[in-house]
Amino acid sequence: MAITALVVIGQPFLIGSIYGAAKAADLLKGLQDSSVFFGSAVTKASATVLTLMLALLSMTKNSKDKFDGGVYRSIEIIGLISTTTFIGGVLLLLFLSFPVGKFEDIPQGWYRGLYYGISTLNGLLSGLMTAGILILFDTVRLLVRDISPHREPRSR
């Protein structure tokens, strides 16, 4: 996990320092093109996960089986991560709406800062989506264990 965080945070700084300030606007333009698709995918995915969490809550509530608090806590965490990811995706799309290269009086440092901001936000959103999916997998595993017809009976 720490290695992933280091790569996510270090990547934009490494690339930015290799190319320097003169190429910042060009790097930003290239980053914007791919980030639009990424931001759209992140917002769609996180909204879909939130919707599925509502269905999962309904299923657990209407089930004849009783689930422990861990399942509900996992659903709550997934909802929080998905909401945070959705907001981050919207912010990413907002940052991408800035007109890069359309103004002549903007200092090069502004482009570099925007590049670092967008690149870091891409990394953070990737991490949030990955964490959310891993927690979702664990929750599904717990639910399957609890509702599987081949399970061993739990002591109540």
Secondary structure in CASP SS format (residue, H / E / C, confidence):
PFRMAT SS
TARGET T0000
AUTHOR 0000-0000-0000
METHOD secondary structure of the structure
MODEL  1
M C 1.00
A H 1.00
I H 1.00
T H 1.00
A H 1.00
L H 1.00
V H 1.00
V H 1.00
I H 1.00
G H 1.00
Q H 1.00
P H 1.00
F H 1.00
L H 1.00
I H 1.00
G H 1.00
S H 1.00
I H 1.00
Y H 1.00
G C 1.00
A H 1.00
A H 1.00
K H 1.00
A H 1.00
A H 1.00
D H 1.00
L H 1.00
L H 1.00
K H 1.00
G H 1.00
L H 1.00
Q H 1.00
D H 1.00
S H 1.00
S H 1.00
V H 1.00
F H 1.00
F H 1.00
G H 1.00
S H 1.00
A H 1.00
V H 1.00
T H 1.00
K H 1.00
A H 1.00
S H 1.00
A H 1.00
T H 1.00
V H 1.00
L H 1.00
T H 1.00
L H 1.00
M H 1.00
L H 1.00
A H 1.00
L H 1.00
L H 1.00
S H 1.00
M H 1.00
T H 1.00
K H 1.00
N H 1.00
S C 1.00
K C 1.00
D C 1.00
K C 1.00
F C 1.00
D C 1.00
G H 1.00
G H 1.00
V H 1.00
Y H 1.00
R H 1.00
S H 1.00
I H 1.00
E H 1.00
I H 1.00
I H 1.00
G H 1.00
L H 1.00
I H 1.00
S H 1.00
T H 1.00
T H 1.00
T H 1.00
F H 1.00
I H 1.00
G H 1.00
G H 1.00
V H 1.00
L H 1.00
L H 1.00
L H 1.00
L H 1.00
F H 1.00
L H 1.00
S C 1.00
F C 1.00
P C 1.00
V C 1.00
G C 1.00
K C 1.00
F C 1.00
E C 1.00
D C 1.00
I C 1.00
P C 1.00
Q H 1.00
G H 1.00
W H 1.00
Y H 1.00
R H 1.00
G H 1.00
L H 1.00
Y H 1.00
Y H 1.00
G H 1.00
I H 1.00
S H 1.00
T H 1.00
L H 1.00
N H 1.00
G H 1.00
L H 1.00
L H 1.00
S H 1.00
G H 1.00
L H 1.00
M H 1.00
T H 1.00
A H 1.00
G H 1.00
I H 1.00
L H 1.00
I H 1.00
L H 1.00
F H 1.00
D H 1.00
T H 1.00
V H 1.00
R H 1.00
L H 1.00
L H 1.00
V H 1.00
R H 1.00
D H 1.00
I H 1.00
S C 1.00
P C 1.00
H C 1.00
R C 1.00
E C 1.00
P C 1.00
R C 1.00
S C 1.00
R C 1.00
END
